[in-house]
Amino acid sequence: MSTLSGKVALVTGGTRGIGLATVRALAEAGATVVLTGRDESAAKEAAESVDGQVSGLALDVTEPKAVASLVRGVAKEHGQLDIAVANAGIMEGGLLGMIRAEDVDRTLATNVAGTLHTVQAAARAMMRKKTGSIVVLASVVGEYGSAGQTVYAASKAAVANIAKSAAKELGRSGIRVNAVAPGVIETALTESLTDEVRTSNTERTPLGRLGRPEEVAAAIRFLAGDDASFITGQVLGIDGGLVL
């Protein structure tokens, strides 16, 4: 496993779950990590819980000017930005006929526009050195759909295609863009699932269990590093075989 020593990484939505596990994985590999969250105190508390060079900042990824400003600030303070993980996202469930317009707007603003803002700002910062790795968080639901998750599925399908399109555009500049597509992972986002749904997903997964945030983080850490230097435009499923 290659080291990330000397690398500077940004992780949005890094205060809990997959985001915080990713911060830990990158820091353990030697990277200097900046994590963000909507709440400044939560971001700072999360950063303090991780060993290594980690700091926490407040950021609402739905605000493009704020995203651009923060990314510029990180690159300026550390002299570079090598890795960006666009993890910030929300999951609004509900049957199609019951979805509220405000839930649609909030989901797309966070998951789609927020990811796009982050990729755009990170790419601009990485252009200076003509190298970098960006990883975005898609979902198996974005490819295969799920009853009661129409809006979330639509948003994650968009995220996967942000990765594919950005990879084609940024490859000549030495910037790789990939996505990970987790299955059902034990995080705060999935705590609201009923026991029936959890049991059904477990039974349908060949590995016979739900995933752990650390398992997704390990894949992100791989895609971020030099071991994945010839990998771009991919959507890596991390689902225990759920969608085989």
Secondary structure, 3 states (H helix, E strand, C coil): CCCCCCCEEEEECCCCHHHHHHHHHHHHCCCEEEEEECCHHHHHHHHHCCCCCEEEEECCCCCHHHHHHHHHHHHHHHCCCCEEEECCCCCCCECHHHCCHHHHHHHHHHHHHHHHHHHHHHHHHHCCCCCEEEEEECCHHHHHCCCCEHHHHHHHHHHHHHHHHHHHHHHHHCEEEEEEEECCECCHHHCCCCHHHHHHHHHHCCCCCCECHHHHHHHHHHHHCHHHCCCCCCEEEECCCCCC
